[in-house]
């Protein structure tokens, strides 16, 4: 999974559920950003399971990736 993220393959695989991490549960909540303005992302590690795991990361403007955490489905921290 982490290699897929580094190579940008997570953008092409619908099964990974790539989406920007938001500040709360609602779709209208603002996107989480770092102090430098980079956006947090998250992808599925598991599906169809209670408390499914999600990989959270930041993709910087230069294309580099910083992995921040593995969280649960309902965990919106960065």
SEMARVO-494439 format. One record per atom (N, C-alpha, C): residue in one letter; y, z, x. Coordinates in steps of 0.05 Angstrom, whole numbers, plus 5000, padded with zeros to 4 digits. Layout:
N
aYZX/...
This chain:
78
x497650005016/x500050005000/x502550005017/x502750175037/x505150195054/x505549925068/x503449805077/x503749545090/x504849335070/x503949345045/x504949165025/x508049195022/x508949445022/x511749505020/x513349395044/x512349455068/x513749365092/x513849055093/x511748925085/x511748625085/x513148505061/x513948675041/x515348575017/x513448464996/x510848505000/x508948404980/x509048554954/x510148804954/x510348954929/x512148814909/x513948644918/x515748494901/x514248274886/x512048184897/x510447964886/x508148054868/x507348304871/x504948404857/x505848564832/x505548444809/x506348584784/x504848844780/x502348854790/x500749094787/x501849334801/x503749294819/x504949524834/x507249644818/x508249514797/x510249634780/x512849704795/x513649544814/x516049594830/x518449624812/x519949844816/x522449874802/x524250074817/x526850044811/x528750224824/x528450504812/x528650704829/x528450974821/x531051054807/x530951174784/x533351254770/x533751554772/x536051644764/x536751934766/x535352104744/x534351974723/x533052124701/x530951954688/x530052034665/x527851904651/x528751654635/x531251644627/x532151424609/x532651164624/x532250944611/x532750684623/x535650634630/x537450774616/x540250744621/x541350914643/x539651084654/x540651264675/x541251104700/x543251194715/x543951044740/x541751044761/x541850844778/x539850824799/x540451024821/x538351134833/x538751324856/x539451164880/x541451274895/x542351144920/x542651344942/x542351254967/x542851424990/x545851444994/x546651615013/x549551635019/x550651375030/x548951215043/x549750955054/x549750735032/x548950805008/x548950604986/x546350454982/x544250514998/x541650384995/x540250494971/x538650324957/x537350404933/x534450504938/x533750724924/x531050824924/x529350644906/x526850604914/x524850454899/x522350614895/x520750534876/x518050664873/x516050454863/x513650494872/x511450314865/x508950484857/x507250364841/x504850504832/x502850524855/x501750764858/x499450804874/x496950834857/x497350934832/x495250964812/x496250874785/x494550794768/x495150724740/x493050844722/x493750864697/x491950964676/x490551224683/x492051414694/x491051674700/x493251874696/x492552114686/x494652314682/x495952384709/x498552414709/x500152474733/x499652274755/x499752024748/x499251804767/x501251824790/x500251774814/x501951784838/x503751544841/x506151594852/x508051374858/x509051404886/x509351184900/x510451184927/x513451134925/x515151314936/x518051284935/x518951194963/x520851014964/x521950924990/x524750804986/x526050775009/x528650645010/x528450395026/x529450175015/x529549925031/x532549895039/x533049905065/x535749895075/x536849605075/x539449585078/x540849325078/x539749145100/x538849265122/x537749105144/x534849025140/x533649105117/x530949035111/x528849235119/x529749435134/x527849645142/x527149825119/x524849965121/x523850135100/x523650425110/x524450615093/x524150895099/x522451015076/x520051105082/x518451225061/x519351515058/x519851595033/x520951855028/x518852055017/x517051964999/x515152154988/x513152014970/x511052154964/x509152074943/x509652284921/x510252184897/x510852364875/x509052304851/x509252464831/x507852424806/x509452244787/x508152134767/x509351954748/x511952054737/x512152304729/x514552414717/x516452544737/x516152494762/x517752614783/x519852414792/x522352474788/x524452274794/x526152344818/x525152544834/x526652604858/x526252384878/x528152344897/x527952134916/x526352194940/
